[in-house]
Amino acid sequence: MKGLGELERSIMDILWAENAPLTAREVGRMIEDRDLAPTTVMTVLDRLSRKGFLTRTRDGRAWRYQPAASRDAYVAELMLEALEMTGDRDAALTRFAQAVSGSEAEILRKALTELEEE
Amino acid sequence: MIAAAVLAALATICALAAWRLTSARWTWRAPRTAILLWQSLGVTWGLASTGALLAYALEPYRRGVVHGLAALLTTLEYGTREPHDVVRLGSLIAGLALLAGLVAVLLAAGAQTLRARHRHRVLLSLIARDEPAVPGVRVVDFPAAAAYCLPGLKKSHVVISDGTLSLLSADELDAVLAHEAAHVRERHDLVLLPFTALRRALPWSAVVRDAHASVSLLIEMAADDRALRHCCAKPLATALLRFGSAAALPTPQGALGASAVSNVMARVNRLVHPAVELPAHARFLILFGSVLLTASAPLLWLIPG
């Protein structure tokens, strides 16, 4: 069986790929690992909802789950932090280098050309 | 009275030294030593400025700050022996408030950083993928260049964007990864954490802001130096330039630009035209001075009078 983290990831991938909200049973059918107990899928779906990554709506006796935000939105959140554009609420990451813009980037481009010609 | 005066002098010296150090350039020739000096200046400034106030306030006990505070707590008959009690009481309140304030803001800012990192780590686990070409590195599908280290208590992650893979040559990528591995190995996140916390706590203070910027740059230089053990200088330099000029997004936050350019150029120049490393005796002297400085404030908290 896959680790819990791996499973959370596969389930998010399934739900991001689908456009419609799915039930735990439907998600379970789409997971590659066929030996998975239905309760495990429910547990992971529940965990993801509690963490705020999924929203759920009642459908008869079952819950239907869908992502709270698109994959792109999360990628953007990560990368804004990586590029030091989130202001003071950032995670204090150690970045390789900061990207610069406009005329300032030109200074670096010129230096790069000179260095490559050496 | 002597302890209070010496602590006040020490706090002033630390502040002046920090102010001088923000514009010093010898630090680039010995980044690790300079980082150590910054750390000892920070700790000593905090202990000396609060200690000076407390030492003055608790002087009537003639037992020093630590034992004076203990005596104050047990007897609570403060201020009955001296005529200047109002001034001393004010000094006591200011000293305790400053000490509590410093500790509280450092803890709060530290907690905020840890929360942001936790969120970042959770998101990464859902989004980032492994790439066979770069084992052990998390890759995020994003077109712009980004490479960073996400520090964790147990495990730190090196993360790069998909765009980085196509931007850099194999040599350059190796250099970038060696640089990031150095951050992980030397726990630079822990070095930076108190300075980040202080900057967040006192955003209006120019010295604190400059200190944070200096230490961040020194950490990058230290990681560059360490990376050179595994790769050559030139790919690291070209990677830096390529990275900086590959404008990530149309307009990054205004004022950040200028310092970013000079920081990148400073690191590139160091790599391409390496200056002579600071002589061993000079480094030893600074190291010795830092240790002495760090030990001085706690000692002055203990001595009576």
HADDOCK unambig.tbl for C-alpha pairs under 7 A between the chains (distance, minus, plus):
assign (segid A and resid 9 and name CA) (segid B and resid 126 and name CA) 4.81 0.50 0.50
assign (segid A and resid 74 and name CA) (segid B and resid 123 and name CA) 6.95 0.50 0.50
assign (segid A and resid 78 and name CA) (segid B and resid 120 and name CA) 6.52 0.50 0.50
assign (segid A and resid 82 and name CA) (segid B and resid 146 and name CA) 6.53 0.50 0.50
assign (segid A and resid 82 and name CA) (segid B and resid 148 and name CA) 6.74 0.50 0.50
assign (segid A and resid 83 and name CA) (segid B and resid 146 and name CA) 6.79 0.50 0.50
assign (segid A and resid 85 and name CA) (segid B and resid 253 and name CA) 6.73 0.50 0.50
assign (segid A and resid 88 and name CA) (segid B and resid 200 and name CA) 6.87 0.50 0.50
assign (segid A and resid 90 and name CA) (segid B and resid 113 and name CA) 6.73 0.50 0.50
assign (segid A and resid 90 and name CA) (segid B and resid 116 and name CA) 6.26 0.50 0.50
assign (segid A and resid 91 and name CA) (segid B and resid 113 and name CA) 4.92 0.50 0.50
assign (segid A and resid 91 and name CA) (segid B and resid 114 and name CA) 6.95 0.50 0.50
assign (segid A and resid 91 and name CA) (segid B and resid 116 and name CA) 4.85 0.50 0.50
assign (segid A and resid 91 and name CA) (segid B and resid 117 and name CA) 4.94 0.50 0.50
assign (segid A and resid 92 and name CA) (segid B and resid 113 and name CA) 6.57 0.50 0.50
assign (segid A and resid 93 and name CA) (segid B and resid 148 and name CA) 6.55 0.50 0.50
assign (segid A and resid 93 and name CA) (segid B and resid 149 and name CA) 6.02 0.50 0.50
assign (segid A and resid 93 and name CA) (segid B and resid 150 and name CA) 5.67 0.50 0.50
assign (segid A and resid 94 and name CA) (segid B and resid 148 and name CA) 5.61 0.50 0.50
assign (segid A and resid 94 and name CA) (segid B and resid 149 and name CA) 5.45 0.50 0.50
assign (segid A and resid 95 and name CA) (segid B and resid 147 and name CA) 6.04 0.50 0.50
assign (segid A and resid 95 and name CA) (segid B and resid 148 and name CA) 4.19 0.50 0.50
assign (segid A and resid 95 and name CA) (segid B and resid 149 and name CA) 6.48 0.50 0.50
assign (segid A and resid 96 and name CA) (segid B and resid 147 and name CA) 5.52 0.50 0.50
assign (segid A and resid 96 and name CA) (segid B and resid 148 and name CA) 5.60 0.50 0.50
assign (segid A and resid 97 and name CA) (segid B and resid 240 and name CA) 6.42 0.50 0.50
assign (segid A and resid 97 and name CA) (segid B and resid 243 and name CA) 6.57 0.50 0.50
assign (segid A and resid 97 and name CA) (segid B and resid 244 and name CA) 6.25 0.50 0.50
assign (segid A and resid 97 and name CA) (segid B and resid 264 and name CA) 6.99 0.50 0.50
assign (segid A and resid 98 and name CA) (segid B and resid 244 and name CA) 5.72 0.50 0.50
assign (segid A and resid 98 and name CA) (segid B and resid 260 and name CA) 6.09 0.50 0.50
assign (segid A and resid 99 and name CA) (segid B and resid 243 and name CA) 6.30 0.50 0.50
assign (segid A and resid 99 and name CA) (segid B and resid 244 and name CA) 4.12 0.50 0.50
assign (segid A and resid 99 and name CA) (segid B and resid 245 and name CA) 6.15 0.50 0.50
assign (segid A and resid 99 and name CA) (segid B and resid 246 and name CA) 6.43 0.50 0.50
assign (segid A and resid 99 and name CA) (segid B and resid 247 and name CA) 5.44 0.50 0.50
assign (segid A and resid 99 and name CA) (segid B and resid 248 and name CA) 5.86 0.50 0.50
assign (segid A and resid 100 and name CA) (segid B and resid 244 and name CA) 5.68 0.50 0.50
assign (segid A and resid 100 and name CA) (segid B and resid 245 and name CA) 6.15 0.50 0.50
assign (segid A and resid 100 and name CA) (segid B and resid 247 and name CA) 5.69 0.50 0.50
assign (segid A and resid 100 and name CA) (segid B and resid 252 and name CA) 6.96 0.50 0.50
assign (segid A and resid 100 and name CA) (segid B and resid 257 and name CA) 5.49 0.50 0.50
assign (segid A and resid 100 and name CA) (segid B and resid 260 and name CA) 6.68 0.50 0.50
assign (segid A and resid 100 and name CA) (segid B and resid 261 and name CA) 6.75 0.50 0.50
assign (segid A and resid 101 and name CA) (segid B and resid 247 and name CA) 5.40 0.50 0.50
assign (segid A and resid 101 and name CA) (segid B and resid 250 and name CA) 6.91 0.50 0.50
assign (segid A and resid 101 and name CA) (segid B and resid 251 and name CA) 6.19 0.50 0.50
assign (segid A and resid 101 and name CA) (segid B and resid 252 and name CA) 6.83 0.50 0.50
assign (segid A and resid 101 and name CA) (segid B and resid 257 and name CA) 6.99 0.50 0.50
assign (segid A and resid 104 and name CA) (segid B and resid 261 and name CA) 6.48 0.50 0.50
assign (segid A and resid 105 and name CA) (segid B and resid 244 and name CA) 6.76 0.50 0.50
assign (segid A and resid 105 and name CA) (segid B and resid 245 and name CA) 4.49 0.50 0.50
assign (segid A and resid 108 and name CA) (segid B and resid 241 and name CA) 5.53 0.50 0.50
assign (segid A and resid 108 and name CA) (segid B and resid 244 and name CA) 6.89 0.50 0.50
assign (segid A and resid 108 and name CA) (segid B and resid 245 and name CA) 5.76 0.50 0.50
assign (segid A and resid 109 and name CA) (segid B and resid 241 and name CA) 6.79 0.50 0.50
assign (segid A and resid 109 and name CA) (segid B and resid 245 and name CA) 5.95 0.50 0.50
assign (segid A and resid 112 and name CA) (segid B and resid 238 and name CA) 6.14 0.50 0.50
assign (segid A and resid 112 and name CA) (segid B and resid 241 and name CA) 5.83 0.50 0.50
